[in-house]
Amino acid sequence: MKNIVLILALALVSCNNSNSQDSEKEDDGLTTFYFIRHAEKQQGADPDLTVYGEQRATEWVNYFFLKDVDHVISSDTKRTRATAAPLAKAKKLDVETYDVSTVTGKSLLEQYRGKTVVLYGHSNTINKYANDLQKDTNYPELDDADFDHFFIVKIDENGNTNAVKESMDFDID
């Protein structure tokens, strides 16, 4: 009788351990991209952020406070780097830059598979990355005045994707 109880107890512990290991493997295979437009900008060829833009950039830190972030990447413009900088600093990460003219959703996935990435881009690029990863054209370019919408794309280890367009209405003074 004692042997049967011992065998059942060992079997139960073994099942619990294998389930937790499987769920860890599932988490490791998930890739998450947050595609965010730079914050409000001043006028000019390569402008800085406005005061509102600086506030919005800081608000992204609050949004990501309880989220794991592996990489913060930005196009190589003042406005996107300035929008990315507060989050990178809060997460103790460097802001990595990418070339808007060459990057695609596929190249991003190849480089960052299994990671959580926050990418700061432009109204006419972030939708393209989301569409590319979804292999469709669901999301049009953002309006020039739209700084509230962003895209979240999740890709599992089998290549299945889930994308959503979200809105973040920050309380900016």
N, C-alpha and C positions, 0 to 999 in steps of 0.2 A: 504494500500500500504506500509506504514512504517513497519507494522508487517511482511509482506512478505520479505522485504529487510533485516530486523533484523533476521528472521528465516534462510534465505539463508546465511547471514554472519556467523551466529553461526554454521551452518552445514559445511561451508567451513573451519572454524577454527578447528572444531572437526575432520574433515577428515585429515587436515594437522598434527594435534597432534598425531592421531592414526598411521599415516604413519611413523612419526619420532620415535615413540615408538617401532614400529615393526622393524625398521632398527637397533635400539639400541639392541633389543633382538637378532637379527641375529648376530651382532658383538660379543655379549656376549657368544654365543654358538660356536664360532670359536676357535679351538685349532691350534696353529702353532708351529711346531718344526723346528729348524735349527740344523742340524746334521753336525758338523764341526770336521775335523781331527785336532789334535794338530799340531802346527807349527814345522818347522825344528828343529831337535834334534841333540845333540852331541852323541857320542858313549857311550856304557855302559849299565848296567842292568837297571837303573832308571835315565836316563840322563837329564840334564838341556837342555834348548833351546840354539841353536846357536845364534849368533848376528842377522842373518837373521830371525831366528825364533822369536826372541824378537821383531823385526821390524814388522813381520807379525801379531803377537799378538796385537800390538798397532794399526795396520791398521784395525783390526776388529772393533775397537771403531768407526772409521769413517764410516764403512759400516752400523753400527747400530745407527748412530747418530740421525736420524729422526724416528727410529722405537721404538715402545714400547716393552720393554722386562720385563717380570715378574720374570723370574728365569734364572740364569746362573748355569749350572751344569757341573761337570767334573768327569771323572774317577779319581781314587786316585793314579795318578802318577805325578811326578814333571813336566813333559812336558805338560800334559793336564792342570794341575792347573795353570802353568805359562802362558799358552795360554789364559786361561779363565780370569785370574786376571785383566788385564787392562779393559776389558769390564765390569766386575762386579764392579770395582772401579768407572768407569765413570757413571754407572747406579745406583750407591749407593746400590748395592746388595751384599750379601755374595755369595761366590762360594760354592754351595752345591755339595757334592760328592755322587757318586753312585757306586754300586758294579757291575763291568762288567760281572761277572759270573752269576748274577741273574736277571739283568734288561732285560726287553723285551719291544717291542713297546707297547704291550697291558698294561703292568704295568706302563709305562710312561704315557699313555693316561689316565689310571685310576687316577693317582696321579695329573696330571696337566691339566685335562680337562678345557677348556675355557681360558687357559693361553697362553702366548707366551714364549717359552722356547728355550734357546740356550744351546745345549748340545755339549760339547767337548769330543771327543772320539778318536778312532783309525781307521786305514785304513781297518781293518777287523771287525769292529763293527758298524760303523755308517750306512753302507749300510744295515746291518741286521735290524736295527731299522726302517729304511725307508721301507724296504720290508715287515716287520712284520705289520706295520700300513697299508700298501697297500694290504696286504694279497696276495703277489705275490713274485716273485724273479727277478724283472727287473734289479736290480742294483748289479753288482758283487763287490767284494772287490776292494778298490782303490790300485793302484800300490804303491809300497814302496816309490817311488820318487814323488808321486803326493800329493802336499800340497795345490793345487789350487781348487780342486773340493769339493763341499759340497752338502747337500740335504736339500730341504725345503719340509715339509709335512704339509698340512693343512687338518683338519678334521672338518666337520660341526657337528652340534648337532644331526644330523640323522645318523652319522657314515660314510657319504660320504667322500672320500679322494681324494686329488690331490697332487701328488708328482712330484718334478722336481729335476734334477741334474744340479747344477749351477757351474760355474767356476769364480773364482775371481783371476785375475792376478794383484796382488798388485805391486806397484812400489817400490821395495825393492832395496836399494843401495848395 
